[in-house]
């Protein structure tokens, strides 16, 4: 795919994933731009994947156009076997087949990686080189990502199951974009000179914090890599990164590119492995200065505890969510349906910020449910490598079964199953796009994070009521608001206890927009200028002033 | 690049000089190289060469020989009008201010890559046009310029408004919007750096630009316009109009459709520019003007280091630098040793063809400056200062002057008060820190200052007490894109470099919305 097309599509998607804007401009209600062909038509082969067609999944999986070249641990600039020699299989979620056997990191490997990172931090050259030099390396890395866009995207899709077009047109370009964003920060990290009450000169230095441990999830393997590694490197830190055991491949690939771009050895170490072993070693390591984790709230609690029990390393957590998507009665229902559909089903519903509680005003409720059903039925599920596919398989068997259990729980608790409700095909981890209506706040499907293609629609009739209900959650990651009433939008925006509010849009993830959670959705923010302070120590330097002209 | 024997103007017997090929000599307006619209007749008798009959041109000369390097289209009011119109159209209707900061940044990064790829050629162009050292051009001027461009490329997506804490039932926020069409008038001493110092933040902000390079050094700016286009900067966003201050420059500063003017040059011209801004449309003005910067050396200094640093501070770029350390104050304990070693150091500062890698210093920019510097040297002698070394032209052609040092300089002498803009150091003695501060501040300028000391207390005290926009402690000329640069007092106002420089090219808009019902205010 031509780079220009890719960029254009990517920026389009980033700006407006909703039909809304296109409709306003007179175009027909649209599918997310990434899923459109350049000529604007839906990239759907006629009759092939209609309505969660099992034909799609029954077909022979498309052979991914990429080789798996890197399966070892990356420690101190070299790809090495694990100390134990152990490996684990990473599976193709389309089939459950083994893609590759990957070196399995454990405590000893984490130790080696932390040592390498410590040495690279203490002895340099990374923190000692100029910020401009660091920024040049990150810029070169971005160029290399762009150059290898399609291979990286293929690897991502193969390991994760997400639509290839989504990976190639949105996510991989976004990784390059994030790297350029952080490259631009490297030489603009400012401490303040603060006023003193007496004759003192006070400088506030922002210093790199040291060795950063980072643990990332499987739903957006490379974007999560970029969110973590970008700011850590821009600030001059060294890193030990543990990828998710479901998706170890793409991080190894791009880390190789980062070294090609000039990253010194030991600055970024990548450990593939499991949470209870490699992850726990990193979180409890006495020589790791900072920990950043994205994943489930349960694991986040463990990570925070391990940090507390070891060396009190500061922790940032980006955890689960049960984000409300609120549709007011003034909404254009067609647009609201499309946006709410996208907010939940994007990435197979495997988004921490998925709009998984769709609150609809009673005046538009019936129409909304009807049209949502029609939209879900049209959702194109199939081999993610096939053009026009909107939804691939879930990540693995465990998630697949968990989602199906939640669906049963929804039915058992009395919600109305509007559409879907079962697996799709007999191979791999495909789940039908599923919608429940008449969902009540107390139901499990309205309380817990399903992390799958299951939309729960709830009815409300009053603004204050919906604020209260939307906030009645242990989570506070994000919210969607759909209204054109300025006062309503402003009131909701400020009343919702969440880290991100999207008004008449959803999943807009620009590099400069901070992202993170209130309540049990986590601690701290990623992206934007705020992400830098996760990776900086602050040092006040106070010097007496003798006879200076002013204070 | 070609080697000539310099016979082109009949002044023939000197050693060969390397002359780079000149590719761009026309005005750059709306993405095209065009002739000047003004009539060709000018008050100069052009006795030679094929000049373009289509429009007015002027000569740019090689200061190593005084030979004509090229005939360059001469912009005047009518040309400035066209350039401003192109910039206005590009601003009001074009993509540049409307694309994302990220996209602007990407194009600017590409621009930087292209400049890097042409380093050799561009350094040679400035070398021949401005008499600057070729080697330093390659390792300092051009790489610093691309660093600047990349710095602001990285700033383009970091222009932040603020969400305000308004008292009352309101929501308030600020938007930072590009200011519009920016006029940029730059000097000849650092043709490349000055171009990017102004153009980079203006581009990042989303402005469109009309640049007038100095008439002495129009060539590299035209080359940059060409590279900007190659990089994908849309037509009309950068326009370059070579010409003279009283015509093209005045047309920009008094233009009713230019929203802001950024100027670097002399204090006298800065005043004229501010006045024409005031008389026309009250455009915002930023001025980076002259200096008479003190270099203050304390008794505890390592004398050799101080001698080297102060030599660099005044003789670098032949003293043609607004921040030149032109007043050197030395504490009495080391004064004699310092003087002795400085004379020696000045004599070892090699004057010669800037294309010769062993040269420390090339010729002054042109005849006018050359004569002005020699005149100041005469003044120094007649006012009673002691000429320790130098003081004369050197070489048998071109505008070379010996590194010159005066001692016994008094604060009220012309050479201690006025900007010479040449290789002339004024050496003075002081006793106490108080006295040094007082003397350092005894000037109408306030651009920069240097301090050489090992004492933390002295460094901190003097840093705060000197009224200057930049203070270098145990270093000099340590410029960085992240370090704001500009003057106190009559050295100007506004700052180049740093994130703050973006503000010169941005308007601030406060948006206040009634917020009848919010859980918090």
Interface residues (C-beta under 8 A of the other chain):
Chain A: X11 X132 X135 X136 X139 X177 X180 X181 X183 X184 X185 X186 X187 X188 X190 X201 X486 X487 X490 X491 X494 X495 X511 X512 X529 X543 X544 X545 X546 X547 X548 X549 X550
Chain B: X100 X102 X103 X105 X106 X109 X147 X150 X151 X153 X154 X155 X156 X157 X158 X160 X171 X433 X437 X456 X457 X460 X461 X464 X465 X481 X482 X499 X513 X514 X515 X516 X517 X518 X519 X520
